[in-house]
């Protein structure tokens, strides 16, 4: 499985609730209100198709696969989540 950074921006609060319900079944780590780390068995295009049903006309979606070249400051939950999965090297 690959790890992706998913960033969603919503025009309406209802979109956030739909997104949370759609993302919840995936193995995730919430980074902020609208950003998640997501474990997904597929590529970015497949994850986009999975999430597209929650995206309204004025909502935005960004997906990027993570590799082992990352860094963080005070993102303890994300660092722990990535380390526990051994999918990405610790920086």
C-alpha positions as CSV (number, residue, x, y, z in Angstrom):
1,X,0.0,0.0,0.0
2,X,1.1,3.5,-0.7
3,X,0.8,6.5,1.5
4,X,-0.8,9.7,0.1
5,X,-1.2,13.2,1.2
6,X,-4.8,14.2,0.6
7,X,-5.9,17.9,0.9
8,X,-9.5,18.8,0.4
9,X,-10.9,22.3,0.5
10,X,-14.6,22.7,0.7
11,X,-17.1,25.5,-0.2
12,X,-19.7,24.1,2.3
13,X,-19.5,22.5,5.7
14,X,-21.7,19.6,4.4
15,X,-18.9,18.6,2.0
16,X,-16.5,18.2,5.0
17,X,-18.9,15.8,6.6
18,X,-19.3,13.8,3.4
19,X,-15.5,13.7,3.0
20,X,-14.9,12.5,6.5
21,X,-17.4,9.6,6.1
22,X,-15.8,8.6,2.7
23,X,-12.2,8.8,4.0
24,X,-12.9,7.1,7.4
25,X,-12.9,3.5,6.1
26,X,-9.4,4.0,4.8
27,X,-6.4,3.8,7.1
28,X,-5.8,7.5,7.8
29,X,-4.0,10.0,10.0
30,X,-5.7,13.4,10.1
31,X,-3.1,16.2,9.8
32,X,-5.4,19.2,10.0
33,X,-9.1,20.0,9.4
34,X,-8.9,19.2,5.7
35,X,-5.6,17.3,5.3
36,X,-5.0,13.6,5.8
37,X,-2.3,10.9,5.3
38,X,-4.1,8.0,3.7
39,X,-3.0,4.4,3.1
40,X,-4.4,3.3,-0.2
41,X,-3.9,0.2,-2.4
42,X,-3.8,2.0,-5.8
43,X,-2.3,5.1,-7.4
44,X,-3.2,8.8,-7.0
45,X,-5.7,8.6,-9.9
46,X,-7.5,5.7,-8.3
47,X,-7.7,7.5,-5.0
48,X,-9.0,10.5,-6.8
49,X,-11.8,8.4,-8.4
50,X,-12.6,7.0,-5.0
51,X,-13.0,10.5,-3.5
52,X,-14.6,12.2,-6.5
53,X,-18.2,11.4,-5.4
54,X,-17.8,13.8,-2.5
55,X,-16.3,16.7,-4.5
56,X,-18.7,19.4,-5.4
57,X,-18.2,21.9,-8.2
58,X,-16.3,24.5,-6.1
59,X,-14.5,22.1,-3.8
60,X,-10.8,21.3,-4.4
61,X,-8.8,18.1,-4.0
62,X,-5.0,17.5,-4.1
63,X,-3.4,14.0,-3.8
64,X,0.3,13.2,-3.8
65,X,2.1,10.0,-3.0
66,X,4.7,10.3,-0.2
67,X,8.2,8.9,-0.5
68,X,10.9,8.6,2.1
69,X,12.0,12.3,1.6
70,X,9.9,14.1,4.1
71,X,10.3,16.2,7.2
72,X,8.0,17.5,9.9
73,X,8.0,19.8,13.0
74,X,5.6,19.1,15.8
75,X,3.6,16.6,13.8
76,X,3.9,13.8,16.4
77,X,0.8,11.9,15.4
78,X,1.8,11.9,11.7
79,X,5.4,10.8,12.5
80,X,4.1,8.0,14.7
81,X,1.5,6.9,12.1
82,X,4.1,6.7,9.4
83,X,6.7,5.0,11.5
84,X,4.2,2.3,12.7
85,X,3.4,1.4,9.1
86,X,7.0,1.2,8.1
87,X,5.9,2.5,4.7
88,X,8.1,5.6,4.8
89,X,11.6,6.0,6.3
90,X,11.8,8.2,9.3
91,X,13.4,11.6,8.8
